[in-house]
Amino acid sequence: MSEIEVRDIGSFHVGGRLVRLEGMPARERVSTPGGPVYHDDQNGEIFVGQMYVQFVRLASPRATAPLLMWHGGGMTGACWESTPDGRPGWQTFFLRAGFDTYVCDAVERGRASWAPYPQMYPDAPFFRTARDAWEDTFRFGPSGSWHVNPELRRAYEGSRFPQAAFEAFLAQGVPRWSCNDALTQSAYDALIQRLDPGVILLAHSQGCNFALSAAQKAPERVRAVVVLEPSGAPDPAQVDAKNVASVPHLIVWGDNWQDNEFWRRSRPASEKWRDALAAAGCDVTQIDLPQRGISGNSHALMADTNSDQIAAIVLDWLTSRGLAR
């Protein structure tokens, strides 16, 4: 493989605000094992609602716009960096293709940190179980196929997910809150405003709705939107698709969703939005991988064993829109 010549690597936080905690009880803490005990007054100002962004900018980018990579629910930007079985992830793929990349940890995830509840976040977090990940959300196997013993798990026939790395995949999971959509959307919107106009949004699952909505708010700053298996989308009865008629959209779907209750109920929202985009004159493309003869892909398209093949399909689409060379 060719070397990647990098101009700079760094990070920043975007979004968020100072809020004041009051009525918090006093606590005793020890900062390090064997250290002294401190009296800790937790009342005062803290910072909440921020998002973490890691960037890699190339010495000689060939793409005409940077790629903003937004993860799904209960995940962080780590999902773009490496696959669970240790292969280079989509961040590396698109760096090699000539794109500057901006990988995000959204509000409450990873290096974005999170705030106390119920003082700031009114609800307790959700933690995804292994069964939920295997059978429901990521569709590695059918209903009833999960087992704690790896030898007794049943993946879908022809599954592209690297099953031996399932525990490594679970290790990427983080708690998620159901009450922070507005904070998260605000941070993503702020990121688009912070960067120079002309960005490409690449989002997965829960992140897709944020990307589709962000493009609505700043279509003049977005060159294209790519969404992988969106779990939600704007409602065309409330949002005018004509606002993004000039922004090309690509929607990619994997396999084995028809018999999955969660995805059978989730997918119609994105198809309704796709139809509204098409009716508004938008350049919108939907790719169902099985219809291209590519079968066995899970919801974790960027982690499957053919992840580079799918990334190449996205790259070809971007190239055909003049966004890559």
Secondary structure, DSSP 8 states (H G I E B T S, - for coil): -----EEEEEEEEES-EEEEE-S---EEEESSTT--EEEE---EEEEES-EEEEEEEESS--SSS-EEEE--TT--THHHHB-TTS-B-HHHHHHHTT--EEEEE-TTSGGG----TTTTSSS--B---HHIIIIIIS-SS-TT---SSGGG----TT--S-GGGHHHHHHT---B-SS-HHHHHHHHHHHHHHS-S-EEEEEETHHHHHHHHHHHH-GGGEEEEEEES-S----TTTS-GGGGTTS-EEEEE-SS-TT-HHHHHHHHHHHHHHHHHHHTT--EEEEEGGGGT-----S-TTTSTTHHHHHHHHHHHHHHTTS--
